[in-house]
Each structure stands twice: as C-alpha cells, then as structure tokens.
C-alpha cells in the first residue's frame, strides 16, 4: 500500500499513513468502527507525538470532519435521586476529550 495523505482531527494537521494493521496482519484499508493499528508520519514542525491521543480522527483531506460548538443529545437515565434541571452544569465526555456542558 502506498502512503496515503490524511488529515488528523481535531488538530487539523496533515499526516501520512504508512500502513494499517489488524491482528498483526497488514490491511489496505479500515472502515469506521474497526479497531486497527495505524502507523503514521507527520511534519515535526507542525506537531509532535504528544498531540496524538485516543479519540483523534483520521479522514480524507477533501472531506474533513467538521467540528461543532453545540450538540443536541437525548439523555436516558434510570433511578435518579435528584432531578436533572435546566441550567445544570455537566461534564461531557467524547472519546478522549472532556468539556464542560450545560443542560438547556
């Protein structure tokens, strides 16, 4: 497989995928939700390996993943001792990211 140019989000930096492995075997591609190992190279002037972490998304530079500042979710909870009230502050976890949120 030739090296493929990809974009790493949320860093918005270009990386080159050297190869993809699953179960110790080399693959030509991976699909969404598949657990694989991806070996990449990147321009060390733009970023270093400390910025790469779980939850980063690799995508096609022609069709990048768009970041948003607001999301709407449906929360289903069971057996609560306290009610969830409008304006309550919460912590929202998504992959390796953790951000403050508010019930509206």
ChimeraX attribute file (.defattr): number of C-alpha atoms within 10 A of each C-alpha:
attribute: neighborCount
match mode: 1-to-1
recipient: residues
	/A:1	11
	/A:2	9
	/A:3	12
	/A:4	12
	/A:5	17
	/A:6	20
	/A:7	21
	/A:8	19
	/A:9	18
	/A:10	14
	/A:11	13
	/A:12	16
	/A:13	15
	/A:14	20
	/A:15	20
	/A:16	17
	/A:17	19
	/A:18	14
	/A:19	17
	/A:20	18
	/A:21	16
	/A:22	14
	/A:23	9
	/A:24	9
	/A:25	9
	/A:26	14
	/A:27	15
	/A:28	9
	/A:29	12
	/A:30	14
	/A:31	7
	/A:32	5
	/A:33	6
	/A:34	8
	/A:35	11
	/A:36	17
	/A:37	16
	/A:38	16
	/A:39	12
	/A:40	15
	/A:41	13
	/A:42	15
	/A:43	11
	/A:44	8
	/A:45	6
	/A:46	9
	/A:47	13
	/A:48	10
	/A:49	9
	/A:50	6
	/A:51	9
	/A:52	13
	/A:53	11
	/A:54	9
	/A:55	12
	/A:56	15
	/A:57	16
	/A:58	20
	/A:59	17
	/A:60	13
	/A:61	15
	/A:62	8
	/A:63	8
	/A:64	16
	/A:65	16
	/A:66	8
	/A:67	8
	/A:68	6
	/A:69	4
	/A:70	7
	/A:71	6
	/A:72	7
	/A:73	7
	/A:74	5
	/A:75	5
	/A:76	5
	/A:77	7
	/A:78	5
	/A:79	5
	/A:80	7
	/A:81	6
	/A:82	6
	/A:83	7
	/A:84	11
	/A:85	10
	/A:86	9
	/A:87	10
	/A:88	11
	/A:89	13
	/A:90	11
	/A:91	9
	/A:92	11
	/A:93	11
	/A:94	8
	/A:95	9
	/A:96	9
	/A:97	11
	/A:98	10
	/A:99	9
	/A:100	9
	/A:101	15
	/A:102	12
	/A:103	12
	/A:104	9
